[in-house]
Amino acid sequence: MSATPPGPVGDPLFGNGRQYADDPFGFMRACADSYGDVVRFDLGPRETYLLTNPDDIERVLVAEAERYRKPQFGDDAMGTLLGEGLLLSEGETWRRQRRLANPSFHSRRIGALAGTMVEHTASQLAEWEDGEVVDVQLEIARLTVRIIVSAMFGADVTDEEVRTVQESLEPLGARFEPDPRRFLIPNWVPTRENREFAAAVDTLESVIDGIVDRRRGTERDPAVDPAGPEGVAVSGPPGDPDGDVPMDLLSVLLRARERGEQTDENLRDELVTMLLAGHDTTALALTYTFYLLSKHPTARERVEREAMAATDSGPPDAADARKMTYTDRVLSESMRLYPPVYTLFREPKLDVKLGGYRIPEGSALMCSQWVVHRSSRWYDDPNAFDPSRWSPERRSARPRFAYFPFGGGPRHCIGKAFSLLEAKLILACVCSRYELEYEGPDLSLRGSLTMHPDHPVPMRIRER
């Protein structure tokens, strides 16, 4: 195998951590531009390798996925938050949890949830007033919390619980913003940041516990599943003898708990993971989409025409969403330019060879959507908003993993179809009635678990 990959020189204590923390997006792109397919740098206690070639990324996520695992970082704050949920679990635990969750995300059930998505959207839009200014990120996040709890937990969430979730996101997000000093300070040290993070985790878990308590005893009642009879999966989880039972995720997990396949801790980890991952990424994708449409009126007009057609004969459903082909291209372009998940991490279980270089066991691999999606190697004028690049002809000319907002391989995002349907239905409801005009500063970004705007996203609502 070849020598060590090239990369930037760091300082003796923090390596390249300061550069990354100051601007993770600029740092990663500069590394890709300067050093090529594989870049080595130092972000703390372990070697880190940035992969920028879609072929290498496909090997890691798909072709040779069994050689890699999700890494554990030194302070394990992620483990404290998400435990053994689908995002972090490995081996047989992950396979069991994925098998249990699959029926909740069956295509027939997802399609049957369109009415729930539209109902919640209509309820929230009823609060909007012509001419008012809203922070669209907070508004859409409030909506997607309600949708994920209804669709996957079979429950309604109170206004107070929604506020509690949103208030908890700030200290949770701050804990995962890049900071080169963090690996020097263990989780148990009672710094202000650690105390706020621990309190936010406790608060979020208390919201989950309250929802679970309300649902106990109803896990076999089909009436609690918002997908209704049309959403009954083709087959339930292994070992579940019942046919006509609710297939929302919480019901599935509660029945698994009865069979001894889940502990209360397993159940809570899965629900925290679903609540956070299931609302945040969709809300961010829509936030960036509304921002881009505000900046590109021609594209907005085409989305509005599709939205009007989708809602012409009543509330839109999954069939209407499938006809919104231009809107689908707009969403793809939005997630290319502003991928909510901007980098994935993997860890080799043994020494591997990528891009002609030896990558040692236990190192951290970064497969960055932000870097690859904005590379001039794969996209003409990569910083420009151009939905036409998602025509079948142009799309097929690029490597498969030149675009991977939902990851890929066996651990691809289980909620991809749910998220895309939800996003298109929300766009149909909003854009058929309103134009949103951005009235904020030039968009700036901050990295955490996901990529967030570093400021409010004020939009003026104007009735069409």
C-alpha positions in Angstrom: 0.0 0.0 0.0 1.1 3.6 -0.6 2.3 6.2 1.8 0.2 8.5 4.0 -2.3 10.7 2.1 -1.5 14.4 1.8 -3.1 17.0 4.0 -2.8 20.4 5.8 -0.3 20.8 8.7 -1.9 21.4 12.1 -0.6 22.9 15.3 1.0 20.6 18.0 -1.9 20.5 20.4 -5.1 20.8 18.5 -3.9 19.7 15.0 -6.3 21.1 12.4 -9.1 21.4 15.0 -9.0 25.2 15.2 -9.3 25.6 11.4 -12.1 23.1 11.2 -14.0 24.7 14.1 -13.7 28.2 12.7 -15.3 27.2 9.3 -15.9 23.4 8.8 -17.4 24.0 5.4 -14.6 26.2 4.0 -12.0 23.9 5.6 -13.3 20.7 4.0 -13.7 22.3 0.6 -10.2 23.8 0.7 -8.8 20.4 1.6 -10.6 18.8 -1.3 -9.4 21.4 -3.7 -5.8 21.3 -2.5 -5.2 17.6 -1.9 -7.5 15.4 -4.0 -9.4 12.2 -3.4 -8.1 11.3 0.1 -7.0 14.0 2.6 -5.5 13.4 6.0 -5.8 15.8 8.9 -5.9 15.8 12.6 -9.1 16.8 14.5 -8.0 15.6 17.9 -7.4 12.1 19.4 -7.5 10.2 16.1 -6.4 10.5 12.5 -9.1 11.7 10.2 -9.4 11.0 6.5 -11.7 13.0 4.1 -12.9 11.1 1.1 -13.9 13.2 -1.9 -14.3 10.7 -4.7 -17.8 9.2 -5.1 -16.3 5.8 -6.0 -14.5 5.6 -2.7 -17.5 6.7 -0.8 -19.7 4.1 -2.5 -17.1 1.4 -1.5 -17.3 2.5 2.1 -21.1 2.9 2.3 -22.2 0.1 0.0 -19.8 -2.3 -1.7 -17.6 -2.9 1.4 -19.9 -1.7 4.1 -19.2 -4.7 6.3 -15.6 -3.5 6.7 -16.7 -0.3 8.5 -18.7 0.8 11.5 -20.0 4.0 13.0 -17.2 5.5 15.1 -17.3 6.3 18.7 -15.8 9.6 19.6 -14.0 10.3 22.8 -16.6 12.1 24.9 -19.5 9.9 23.7 -22.0 12.8 23.9 -23.7 11.2 20.9 -24.1 8.0 22.7 -25.6 9.9 25.7 -28.2 11.4 23.4 -29.1 8.6 21.0 -28.0 5.5 22.9 -28.5 2.3 20.9 -31.0 3.8 18.4 -30.8 3.1 14.7 -28.3 5.8 14.0 -25.6 4.5 16.3 -26.3 0.8 17.0 -24.2 -1.8 15.4 -24.2 -5.5 14.6 -27.2 -7.6 15.7 -28.7 -4.8 17.7 -28.9 -2.6 14.6 -30.3 -5.5 12.5 -33.0 -6.3 15.0 -34.0 -2.6 15.4 -34.1 -2.1 11.6 -36.2 -5.2 11.1 -38.7 -3.9 13.8 -38.8 -0.5 12.2 -39.2 -1.5 8.5 -43.0 -2.1 8.6 -43.5 1.5 9.9 -41.7 2.8 6.8 -43.3 0.4 4.2 -44.2 2.3 1.0 -47.9 1.6 1.4 -48.0 3.0 4.9 -46.0 6.1 4.0 -48.4 6.9 1.1 -51.4 6.5 3.5 -49.8 9.1 5.8 -50.3 11.9 3.3 -53.6 13.0 4.9 -52.0 13.3 8.3 -49.1 15.4 6.8 -51.6 17.7 5.0 -53.9 18.1 8.1 -51.1 19.2 10.3 -49.8 21.6 7.6 -53.3 23.1 7.0 -53.7 23.6 10.8 -50.4 25.5 11.0 -51.0 27.6 7.9 -54.3 28.7 9.5 -52.2 30.6 12.0 -50.3 32.6 9.3 -51.4 36.1 8.5 -50.9 37.9 5.2 -47.9 40.3 5.5 -46.5 38.9 8.7 -42.8 37.9 9.1 -42.0 34.4 10.5 -38.8 32.6 11.2 -39.4 29.8 8.7 -36.9 27.5 10.2 -38.8 27.5 13.6 -42.2 27.4 11.9 -41.4 24.4 9.7 -39.6 22.6 12.6 -42.7 23.1 14.8 -44.7 21.5 12.0 -42.4 18.5 11.4 -42.3 17.7 15.1 -46.1 17.4 15.1 -46.0 15.3 11.9 -43.4 12.8 13.1 -45.0 12.3 16.5 -48.4 11.7 14.9 -47.1 9.5 12.1 -44.6 7.4 14.0 -45.7 7.6 17.6 -49.5 7.4 16.9 -50.0 10.4 19.3 -50.7 14.1 19.4 -48.1 16.4 20.9 -49.1 19.5 23.0 -48.0 23.0 22.2 -45.9 22.9 25.4 -44.2 19.7 24.4 -43.4 21.2 21.0 -41.9 24.3 22.7 -39.9 22.0 25.0 -38.4 20.0 22.1 -37.4 23.2 20.3 -35.9 24.8 23.4 -33.9 21.7 24.0 -32.4 21.7 20.5 -30.1 24.7 21.1 -28.0 23.2 23.9 -28.1 19.8 22.2 -26.9 21.3 19.0 -24.3 23.5 20.7 -22.7 20.3 22.2 -21.9 19.0 18.7 -20.5 22.1 17.2 -16.8 21.6 16.4 -14.5 22.6 19.2 -10.9 21.5 19.3 -10.8 21.7 23.1 -13.8 19.3 23.7 -11.8 16.1 23.6 -9.8 17.4 26.5 -12.8 17.8 28.8 -14.7 14.6 29.7 -18.5 14.6 29.8 -18.6 14.3 33.5 -16.8 17.6 34.1 -19.6 20.0 35.3 -18.9 22.8 32.8 -21.8 25.0 31.9 -22.0 23.4 28.4 -22.0 19.9 29.9 -24.7 20.8 32.5 -26.9 22.4 29.8 -26.5 19.4 27.5 -27.3 16.9 30.3 -30.4 18.9 31.3 -31.6 19.1 27.6 -31.2 15.3 27.3 -33.2 14.7 30.5 -35.9 17.1 29.3 -36.2 15.5 25.9 -36.4 12.0 27.4 -39.2 13.3 29.8 -41.2 14.4 26.7 -40.7 10.9 25.2 -41.7 9.2 28.5 -44.9 11.3 28.6 -45.8 10.2 25.1 -45.1 6.6 25.8 -47.1 6.7 29.1 -50.1 8.0 27.1 -49.8 5.2 24.6 -49.4 2.2 26.8 -52.3 -0.2 26.5 -53.2 1.1 23.0 -50.5 -0.7 21.0 -53.0 -3.2 19.5 -55.7 -0.7 18.7 -55.7 0.0 15.0 -57.4 3.3 15.6 -54.2 4.9 16.9 -52.4 4.5 13.6 -52.9 7.6 11.5 -52.2 5.6 8.3 -55.4 3.6 9.0 -56.3 0.3 7.4 -54.7 1.4 4.1 -51.4 1.7 5.8 -51.2 -1.8 7.2 -47.8 -3.2 6.2 -47.6 -6.3 4.0 -46.0 -8.1 7.0 -45.5 -7.1 10.5 -42.2 -7.5 12.5 -40.9 -11.0 12.9 -42.6 -12.8 15.8 -45.6 -10.5 15.8 -48.6 -12.8 15.4 -51.2 -10.1 14.9 -52.3 -8.8 11.5 -54.7 -5.9 12.1 -52.6 -3.9 14.5 -51.2 -0.4 14.3 -47.9 -0.1 12.5 -46.7 3.2 13.9 -43.2 2.8 15.2 -44.2 3.2 18.9 -46.9 0.6 18.7 -44.4 -1.8 17.0 -41.8 -1.2 19.7 -44.3 -1.5 22.6 -45.4 -4.9 21.2 -41.8 -5.9 20.9 -41.4 -4.8 24.6 -44.1 -7.3 25.5 -42.3 -10.1 23.8 -39.1 -9.3 25.6 -37.3 -8.0 22.5 -37.0 -4.4 23.8 -36.1 -2.8 27.1 -37.5 0.6 28.2 -34.1 2.0 27.4 -34.1 0.5 23.9 -37.5 1.9 23.3 -36.5 5.4 24.5 -33.3 5.4 22.4 -35.2 4.6 19.3 -37.9 7.2 19.9 -35.4 10.0 20.7 -33.5 9.1 17.5 -36.7 9.2 15.5 -37.9 12.4 17.0 -34.7 14.3 16.3 -33.7 12.8 13.0 -37.3 12.6 11.8 -38.1 16.2 12.1 -34.9 18.2 11.9 -33.6 17.1 8.5 -36.9 17.7 6.7 -37.4 21.0 8.4 -33.9 22.1 7.3 -34.4 20.8 3.7 -37.5 22.9 3.5 -36.0 25.9 5.1 -33.2 26.0 2.5 -35.7 25.3 -0.3 -37.9 28.3 0.7 -34.7 30.4 0.9 -33.6 29.4 -2.6 -37.1 29.8 -4.1 -37.2 33.3 -2.7 -33.9 34.1 -4.5 -35.1 32.4 -7.8 -38.5 33.7 -8.8 -38.7 31.7 -12.1 -38.2 28.4 -10.2 -40.7 29.5 -7.6 -43.3 30.2 -10.2 -42.9 26.7 -11.6 -43.2 25.2 -8.1 -46.3 27.3 -7.5 -47.9 26.0 -10.7 -47.3 22.4 -9.7 -48.6 23.2 -6.2 -51.8 24.7 -7.6 -52.3 21.6 -9.8 -51.7 19.3 -6.8 -54.3 21.1 -4.7 -56.8 22.0 -7.4 -59.3 19.3 -6.5 -58.8 19.2 -2.8 -56.1 18.3 -0.3 -53.1 16.8 -2.1 -52.2 13.1 -1.6 -49.3 10.8 -2.5 -50.5 10.5 -6.1 -50.5 14.3 -6.5 -47.0 14.5 -5.0 -45.7 12.0 -7.5 -46.8 14.4 -10.3 -44.7 17.3 -8.9 -41.7 16.4 -10.9 -40.2 19.9 -11.1 -40.6 20.3 -7.3 -38.8 17.1 -6.9 -35.8 18.6 -8.9 -35.9 21.7 -6.8 -35.7 19.6 -3.6 -32.8 17.6 -5.0 -31.0 20.8 -5.9 -31.7 22.3 -2.5 -30.3 19.3 -0.7 -27.3 19.3 -3.1 -26.4 22.9 -2.2 -27.5 22.7 1.5 -27.4 19.1 2.6 -28.9 18.9 6.1 -26.5 16.0 6.9 -23.3 17.5 5.6 -20.9 14.7 6.5 -21.0 11.0 7.5 -18.4 9.3 9.6 -17.2 5.7 9.4 -14.4 3.8 11.0 -12.5 0.9 9.4 -12.6 -2.3 11.4 -9.2 -3.2 9.8 -6.6 -1.6 7.7 -8.1 -0.7 4.3 -7.0 0.8 1.0 -8.8 3.8 -0.5 -7.6 6.0 -3.3 -4.3 4.1 -3.3 -3.5 4.9 0.3 -3.5 2.7 3.4 -6.1 3.9 5.9 -5.4 2.4 9.4 -8.0 0.5 11.5 -9.8 2.8 14.0 -9.2 6.0 12.1 -12.2 8.4 11.3 -13.4 8.6 7.7 -15.4 11.6 6.6 -17.7 11.1 3.6 -18.9 14.7 3.1 -22.0 15.6 1.2 -21.1 19.2 1.5 -17.8 18.7 -0.3 -18.9 16.2 -3.0 -22.2 18.0 -3.8 -20.3 21.3 -4.5 -17.4 19.9 -6.4 -16.7 21.2 -9.9 -15.5 17.7 -10.8 -19.1 16.5 -10.8 -21.2 19.6 -11.3 -21.0 22.5 -13.8 -21.0 25.8 -11.9 -21.5 23.9 -8.7 -22.4 26.9 -6.5 -25.3 27.9 -8.8 -29.0 26.9 -8.1 -30.0 24.9 -11.2 -32.8 22.4 -10.9 -32.4 21.4 -14.5 -29.2 19.5 -13.6 -31.7 16.8 -12.2 -33.0 15.9 -15.6 -32.6 12.1 -16.2 -29.9 12.7 -18.8 -27.8 15.0 -16.7 -28.2 13.0 -13.6 -27.2 9.7 -15.2 -23.9 11.3 -16.4 -22.7 11.7 -12.8 -21.3 9.0 -10.5 -23.9 7.5 -8.3 -22.4 8.9 -5.1 -21.9 12.4 -6.4 -25.2 13.0 -4.6 -26.1 11.2 -1.3 -28.1 13.4 1.0 -29.7 10.3 2.6 -26.5 8.3 2.9 -26.4 4.9 1.1 -26.0 1.2 1.4 -27.5 -0.9 4.2 -27.6 2.0 6.6 -29.2 4.5 4.3 -31.8 6.7 5.9 -34.9 4.6 6.6 -37.1 7.8 6.5 -36.1 8.9 3.0 -39.5 8.2 1.3 -41.3 9.7 4.3 -39.2 12.8 4.3 -39.6 13.4 0.5 -43.4 12.9 0.6 -43.7 15.2 3.6 -41.6 17.9 1.9 -43.5 17.9 -1.3 -46.9 18.0 0.4 -45.8 20.9 2.6 -44.5 22.7 -0.5 -47.8 22.0 -2.2 -49.9 23.4 0.7 -47.7 26.5 1.2 -46.8 27.4 -2.4 -50.4 27.1 -3.6 -51.4 29.8 -1.2 -48.4 32.0 -0.3 -45.2 33.5 -1.6 -42.4 33.6 1.0 -39.9 36.5 0.6 -36.6 36.2 2.5 -35.8 39.3 4.5 -32.6 38.3 6.3 -28.9 38.6 5.9 -26.8 36.6 3.5 -27.1 33.0 4.6 -24.4 31.8 6.9 -24.1 28.3 8.3 -23.0 26.4 11.4 -22.1 22.8 11.7 -23.5 20.5 14.4 -25.2 17.2 14.1 -26.8 18.8 11.1 -26.2 21.9 9.1 -28.2 24.8 10.5 -28.4 28.5 9.5 -26.4 30.6 12.0 -29.2 33.1 12.4 -33.0 33.3 12.1 -34.5 32.9 8.7 -37.2 35.6 8.4 -39.7 35.2 5.7 -42.5 37.6 4.9 -45.8 35.8 4.1 -47.8 37.1 1.1 -51.0 35.6 0.0 -51.1 34.7 -3.7 
